[in-house]
Amino acid sequence: MKTGIHPAYHDVKVHCACGNNFTTRSTSKSDIGVEICSNCHPFLTGKQKLVDTAGRVERFNRKFAKSDAGKKAAASKGQAGKSVATK
């Protein structure tokens, strides 16, 4: 390796939201905070876990419920209009 062109690596502590802590090396000098680590990641643990970041899942469910209700209302109005038009 050439000297003087590579960044300095420091030992940093990583803190996960699940409570897990571990040490790694990084060019960052400060501690790192993460939401998901290898101890709590659904793919690595095999357990299904719903991760809600800043209420995004709830926001999606509300939006989907509104669109689903709108489609049902439009379909019911369409059906009522067809029955009146055919008579």
C-alpha distances in whole Angstrom, upper triangle without the diagonal:
4,6,9,9,8,12,13,15,18,21,23,27,28,32,34,37,38,38,34,32,28,25,22,18,18,17,21,22,26,27,28,31,31,35,34,32,31,35,37,35,38,36,35,38,40,43,44,43,44,42,43,41,43,46,45,47,50,50,49,52,55,54,54,58,59,58,60,63,63,63,66,68,67,68,71,73,72,74,77,77,77,80,82,82,83,86
4,7,6,8,11,13,15,19,22,24,28,29,33,35,39,40,39,36,34,30,27,24,20,19,17,21,22,26,28,28,32,33,36,36,34,34,37,39,38,41,39,37,41,43,45,46,45,46,43,45,42,44,47,46,48,51,51,50,54,56,55,55,59,60,59,61,64,64,64,67,69,68,69,72,74,73,75,78,78,79,81,83,83,84,87
4,6,7,10,11,14,17,20,23,27,28,32,34,38,40,38,36,33,29,26,23,19,18,16,20,20,24,26,27,31,32,36,36,34,34,37,39,38,41,40,38,41,44,46,47,46,46,43,45,42,44,47,46,48,51,51,51,54,56,55,56,59,60,60,62,64,65,65,68,70,69,71,73,74,74,76,79,79,80,83,84,84,85,89
4,6,8,9,13,16,19,22,26,27,31,33,36,38,37,35,32,29,25,22,19,17,14,18,18,22,25,26,29,31,34,34,33,34,37,38,37,41,40,38,41,44,45,46,45,45,42,43,40,42,45,44,47,49,49,49,52,54,53,54,58,58,58,60,63,63,63,66,68,68,69,72,73,73,75,77,78,78,81,83,82,84,87
4,7,9,12,16,19,21,25,26,30,32,35,37,36,34,31,28,25,22,18,16,13,16,18,21,24,24,28,29,32,32,31,32,35,37,35,38,37,36,39,42,43,44,43,43,40,41,38,39,43,42,44,47,46,46,49,51,50,51,55,55,55,57,60,60,60,63,65,64,66,69,69,69,72,74,74,75,78,79,79,80,84
4,7,9,13,16,18,21,23,26,28,32,33,33,30,27,24,21,18,14,12,10,13,15,19,21,21,25,26,29,29,27,28,31,33,32,35,34,32,35,38,40,40,39,40,37,38,35,37,40,39,41,44,44,44,47,49,48,49,52,53,53,55,57,58,58,61,63,62,64,66,68,67,70,72,72,73,76,77,77,79,82
4,6,10,13,15,18,20,23,25,28,31,30,27,24,22,19,15,12,9,7,10,11,15,17,18,21,23,26,26,25,26,29,31,30,33,32,31,34,36,38,38,37,37,34,35,32,34,37,37,39,42,41,41,44,46,46,47,50,51,51,53,55,56,56,59,61,61,62,65,66,66,68,70,71,71,74,76,76,77,80
4,7,10,12,16,18,21,24,27,29,28,26,22,20,16,13,10,8,6,9,9,13,15,17,20,22,26,26,24,25,28,30,29,33,32,31,33,36,37,38,37,37,34,35,32,34,38,37,39,42,42,42,45,47,47,48,51,52,52,54,56,57,57,60,62,62,63,66,67,67,69,72,72,73,76,77,77,79,82
4,7,9,13,15,18,21,24,26,25,22,19,16,13,10,6,5,5,8,8,11,13,14,18,19,23,23,21,22,24,26,26,30,29,27,30,33,34,35,34,34,31,33,30,32,35,35,37,40,40,40,43,45,45,46,49,50,50,52,54,55,56,58,60,60,61,64,65,66,67,70,70,71,74,76,76,77,80
4,6,10,12,16,19,22,24,22,20,16,14,10,8,5,5,6,7,6,9,10,12,16,18,22,22,20,21,23,25,25,29,29,27,29,32,33,34,33,33,30,32,29,31,34,34,36,39,39,40,42,44,44,46,48,50,50,51,54,55,56,58,60,60,61,64,65,66,68,70,71,72,74,76,76,77,80
4,7,10,13,16,20,21,19,17,13,10,7,6,5,7,9,9,8,9,9,11,14,16,20,20,18,19,20,23,23,27,27,25,26,30,31,32,30,31,29,30,28,30,33,33,35,38,38,39,41,43,44,45,47,49,49,51,53,54,55,57,59,60,61,63,65,65,67,69,70,71,73,75,75,77,80
4,7,10,13,16,18,16,14,11,9,6,6,6,7,9,8,7,6,5,7,10,13,16,17,15,17,18,20,21,25,25,23,24,28,28,30,28,28,25,27,24,26,30,30,32,34,35,36,38,40,40,41,44,45,46,47,50,51,52,54,56,56,58,60,61,62,64,66,67,68,70,72,72,74,76
4,7,10,13,15,12,10,7,6,4,6,8,10,12,10,10,8,5,6,9,11,14,15,13,15,15,17,19,22,23,21,22,26,26,27,25,26,23,24,22,24,27,28,30,32,33,34,36,38,39,40,42,44,44,45,48,49,50,52,54,55,56,58,60,60,62,64,65,66,68,70,71,72,75
4,7,10,12,10,8,6,5,6,7,10,10,13,11,12,10,6,5,6,7,10,11,9,12,13,14,15,19,20,18,19,22,22,23,21,22,19,21,19,21,24,25,26,28,29,30,32,34,35,36,38,40,41,42,44,46,46,48,50,51,52,54,56,57,58,60,62,63,64,66,67,69,71
4,7,8,7,6,5,7,9,11,14,14,17,14,14,11,8,6,5,6,8,10,9,12,12,12,14,18,19,18,18,22,21,22,19,20,17,18,17,19,22,23,24,26,27,28,30,32,33,34,36,38,39,40,42,44,45,46,48,49,50,52,54,55,56,58,60,61,63,64,65,67,69
4,5,5,5,6,9,11,13,16,16,19,17,17,15,11,9,6,5,5,6,6,9,9,9,11,14,16,15,15,18,17,18,15,16,13,15,14,16,19,20,21,23,24,25,27,29,30,31,33,35,36,37,39,40,41,43,45,46,47,49,51,52,53,55,56,58,59,61,62,63,66
4,5,7,9,12,15,17,19,20,22,20,20,17,14,11,8,6,5,7,8,12,11,9,11,14,17,16,16,18,17,17,14,14,11,12,12,14,16,17,18,20,22,23,24,26,27,28,30,32,33,34,36,38,39,40,42,44,45,46,48,49,50,52,54,55,57,59,60,61,63
4,6,9,12,16,17,21,21,24,22,23,20,16,14,11,9,8,7,8,10,8,7,10,13,15,14,13,16,14,15,12,13,11,13,14,16,18,19,19,21,23,24,25,27,29,29,31,33,34,35,37,39,40,41,43,44,45,47,49,50,51,53,55,56,57,59,60,61,64
4,6,10,14,16,19,20,23,21,21,18,14,13,11,10,10,10,10,12,10,10,13,16,18,17,16,19,17,18,16,17,15,17,17,19,21,22,23,24,26,28,28,30,32,33,34,36,38,38,40,42,43,44,46,48,49,50,52,54,55,56,58,59,61,63,64,65,67
4,7,11,13,17,18,21,19,20,17,13,12,10,10,10,9,8,9,7,9,12,15,17,15,14,18,17,19,17,18,16,19,18,21,23,24,24,26,28,29,30,32,34,34,36,38,39,40,42,44,45,46,48,50,50,52,54,55,56,58,60,61,62,64,65,67,69
4,7,10,13,15,18,17,17,14,11,10,9,10,12,11,9,11,10,12,14,18,19,17,17,21,20,22,20,21,19,21,20,22,25,26,27,29,31,31,33,35,36,37,39,41,42,43,45,47,47,49,51,52,53,55,57,58,59,61,62,63,65,67,68,69,72
4,7,10,13,16,15,15,14,10,10,11,11,14,13,10,11,11,13,15,19,19,17,17,21,22,23,22,23,21,23,22,25,27,28,29,31,33,33,35,37,38,39,41,43,44,44,47,49,49,51,53,54,55,57,59,59,61,63,64,65,67,69,70,71,73
4,7,10,13,13,12,12,9,10,12,13,16,15,12,13,14,17,18,22,22,19,20,24,25,26,25,26,24,26,24,27,30,30,31,34,35,35,37,40,40,41,43,45,46,47,49,51,51,53,55,56,57,59,61,62,63,65,67,67,69,71,72,73,76
4,7,10,11,11,12,10,10,12,13,16,15,13,13,15,18,18,22,21,19,21,24,25,27,26,27,24,26,25,27,30,30,31,34,35,35,37,40,40,41,43,45,45,46,49,50,51,53,55,56,57,59,61,61,63,65,66,67,69,71,71,73,75
4,7,8,9,11,10,11,14,15,18,18,16,16,19,21,21,24,24,22,24,27,28,30,28,29,27,28,26,29,32,32,33,36,37,37,39,41,42,42,45,47,47,48,51,52,52,54,56,57,58,60,62,62,64,66,67,68,70,72,73,74,77
4,5,7,9,10,10,13,14,18,18,16,17,20,22,21,25,24,23,25,28,29,30,29,29,26,27,25,27,30,30,32,35,35,35,38,40,40,41,44,45,45,47,49,50,51,53,55,55,57,59,60,61,63,65,66,67,69,71,71,72,75
4,6,9,11,11,15,16,20,21,19,21,23,25,24,28,27,26,29,31,32,33,31,32,28,29,27,28,32,31,33,36,36,36,39,41,41,42,45,46,46,48,50,51,52,54,56,56,58,60,61,62,64,66,66,67,70,72,72,73,76
4,6,8,8,12,14,18,19,18,20,23,24,23,27,27,26,28,31,32,32,30,30,26,27,24,25,29,29,31,34,34,34,37,39,39,40,43,44,44,46,48,49,50,52,54,55,56,58,60,60,62,64,65,66,68,70,70,72,75
4,7,9,13,16,19,21,20,22,24,25,25,29,29,28,30,33,33,34,32,32,28,29,26,27,31,31,33,36,36,37,39,41,41,43,45,46,47,49,51,52,53,55,56,57,59,61,62,63,65,67,68,69,71,73,73,75,77
4,7,10,13,17,18,18,21,22,23,23,27,28,27,28,31,31,32,29,29,26,26,23,24,28,28,31,33,33,34,37,38,39,40,43,44,45,46,48,49,50,53,54,55,56,59,60,61,63,64,65,67,69,70,71,73,75
4,7,10,14,15,15,17,18,19,20,24,25,24,25,28,28,28,26,26,23,23,21,22,26,26,28,30,31,32,35,36,37,38,40,42,43,44,46,47,49,51,52,53,55,57,58,59,61,63,64,65,67,69,69,71,73
4,7,10,12,12,15,16,17,17,21,22,21,22,25,25,25,23,23,19,20,18,19,23,23,25,27,28,29,31,33,33,35,37,38,39,41,43,44,45,47,49,50,51,53,55,55,57,59,60,61,63,65,66,67,70
4,7,9,10,14,14,14,15,18,20,19,20,23,22,22,20,19,16,17,14,16,19,20,22,24,25,26,28,30,30,32,34,35,36,38,40,41,42,44,46,47,48,50,52,52,54,56,57,59,60,62,63,64,67
4,6,7,11,12,11,11,15,16,16,17,20,19,19,16,16,13,14,12,14,17,18,19,21,22,23,25,27,28,29,31,33,34,35,37,38,39,41,43,44,45,47,49,50,51,53,54,56,58,59,60,62,64
4,7,11,11,9,9,12,14,15,15,17,16,16,13,12,9,10,9,11,14,15,16,18,19,20,22,24,25,26,28,30,31,32,34,35,36,38,40,41,42,44,46,47,48,50,51,52,54,56,57,58,61
4,7,8,6,6,9,11,11,11,14,13,13,11,12,9,11,11,14,16,16,16,19,21,21,22,25,26,26,28,31,31,32,34,36,36,38,40,41,42,44,46,47,48,50,52,52,54,56,57,58,61
4,5,6,6,10,11,9,10,13,14,15,13,14,12,15,15,18,20,20,20,23,25,24,26,29,29,30,32,34,35,35,38,39,40,41,44,45,45,47,49,50,51,53,55,56,57,60,60,61,64
4,6,5,9,9,6,8,11,12,14,13,16,14,17,18,21,23,22,22,25,27,26,28,31,31,31,33,36,36,36,39,41,41,42,45,46,46,48,51,51,52,54,56,56,58,61,61,62,65
4,6,9,10,7,7,11,11,13,12,15,14,17,18,21,23,23,22,25,27,27,28,31,32,32,33,36,37,37,39,41,41,42,45,46,47,48,51,51,52,55,56,57,58,61,62,63,65
4,6,9,8,6,9,9,10,9,11,10,14,15,18,19,19,18,21,24,23,24,27,28,28,30,32,33,33,35,38,38,39,41,43,43,45,47,48,49,51,53,53,55,57,58,59,61
4,6,5,6,8,8,9,8,10,10,13,14,18,19,18,17,20,22,22,23,26,27,26,28,31,31,31,34,36,36,37,40,41,41,43,45,46,47,49,51,51,53,55,56,57,59
4,6,5,6,5,6,6,9,9,13,15,19,19,18,16,19,22,20,21,24,25,24,26,29,29,29,32,34,34,35,37,39,38,40,43,43,44,47,48,49,50,53,53,54,57
4,6,5,7,8,10,12,12,16,17,21,21,20,19,22,24,22,23,27,27,26,28,31,31,30,33,35,35,36,39,40,40,42,44,44,45,48,49,49,51,54,54,55,57
4,6,8,10,11,14,14,18,19,23,24,23,21,25,27,25,26,30,30,29,31,34,34,34,37,39,38,39,42,43,43,45,48,48,49,51,53,53,55,57,58,58,61
4,5,8,10,13,14,18,19,23,23,23,21,24,27,25,26,29,30,29,31,34,34,34,36,39,38,39,42,43,43,45,48,48,48,51,53,53,54,57,58,58,61
4,7,9,13,14,18,20,24,24,23,21,24,26,24,24,28,29,28,29,33,32,31,34,37,36,37,40,41,40,42,45,45,46,48,50,50,52,54,55,55,58
4,6,10,12,15,18,22,21,21,18,21,24,22,22,25,27,25,27,30,30,29,32,35,34,35,38,39,39,40,43,44,44,46,48,49,50,52,54,54,56
4,7,10,13,16,19,18,17,15,17,20,19,18,22,23,22,23,26,27,26,28,31,30,31,34,35,35,37,39,40,40,43,45,45,46,49,50,50,53
4,6,9,12,16,15,15,12,15,18,17,17,20,21,21,22,25,26,25,27,30,30,31,33,35,35,37,39,40,40,43,45,45,47,49,50,51,53
4,6,10,13,11,11,9,11,14,13,13,16,18,17,19,22,22,22,24,27,27,28,30,32,32,34,36,37,38,40,42,43,44,46,47,48,51
4,6,10,9,9,8,11,13,13,14,17,18,18,20,22,23,23,26,28,28,30,32,33,34,36,38,39,40,42,43,44,46,48,49,50,53
4,6,6,6,6,8,10,11,12,14,15,16,18,20,21,22,24,26,27,28,30,31,32,34,36,37,38,40,42,43,44,46,47,49,51
4,6,6,8,10,11,12,14,15,16,18,19,21,22,23,25,27,28,30,31,33,34,36,37,38,40,42,43,44,46,48,49,50,53
4,6,8,9,9,12,14,14,15,17,19,20,22,23,25,26,28,29,31,32,34,35,37,38,40,41,42,44,46,47,48,50,52
4,6,5,6,9,10,11,12,14,15,17,19,20,21,23,25,26,27,29,30,32,33,35,36,38,39,41,42,44,45,47,49
4,5,5,6,9,10,10,12,14,15,17,18,20,21,22,24,26,27,28,30,32,33,34,36,37,39,41,42,43,45,47
4,5,5,6,9,10,10,12,14,15,16,18,20,21,22,24,26,27,28,30,31,33,34,36,37,39,41,42,43,45
4,5,5,6,9,10,10,12,14,15,16,18,20,21,22,24,26,27,29,30,31,33,35,36,38,39,40,42,44
4,5,5,6,9,10,11,13,14,15,17,19,20,21,23,24,26,27,29,30,32,33,35,37,38,39,41,43
4,5,5,6,8,10,11,12,14,15,16,18,20,21,22,24,26,27,28,30,31,33,35,36,37,39,41
4,5,5,6,9,10,10,12,14,15,16,18,20,21,22,24,25,27,28,30,31,33,35,36,37,39
4,5,5,6,9,10,11,12,14,15,16,18,20,21,23,24,26,27,29,30,32,33,35,36,38
4,5,5,6,9,10,11,12,14,15,17,18,20,21,23,24,26,27,29,31,32,33,35,37
4,5,5,6,8,10,11,12,14,15,16,18,20,21,22,24,26,27,29,30,31,33,35
4,6,5,6,8,10,11,12,14,15,16,18,20,21,22,24,26,27,29,30,32,34
4,5,5,6,9,10,11,12,14,15,16,18,20,21,22,24,26,27,28,30,32
4,5,5,6,9,10,10,12,14,15,16,18,20,21,22,24,26,27,28,31
4,5,5,6,9,10,11,12,14,15,17,18,20,21,23,25,26,27,29
4,5,5,6,9,10,11,12,14,15,17,18,20,21,23,24,26,28
4,5,5,6,8,10,11,12,14,15,16,18,20,21,22,24,26
4,5,5,6,9,10,10,12,14,15,16,18,20,21,22,25
4,5,5,6,9,10,10,12,14,15,17,19,20,21,23
4,5,5,6,9,10,11,12,14,16,17,18,20,22
4,5,5,6,9,10,10,12,14,15,16,18,20
4,5,5,6,9,10,11,12,14,15,17,19
4,5,5,6,9,10,11,13,14,16,17
4,5,5,6,9,10,11,12,14,16
4,5,5,6,9,10,10,12,15
4,5,5,6,9,10,11,13
4,5,5,6,9,10,11
4,6,5,6,9,10
4,5,5,6,9
4,6,5,7
4,6,6
4,6
4
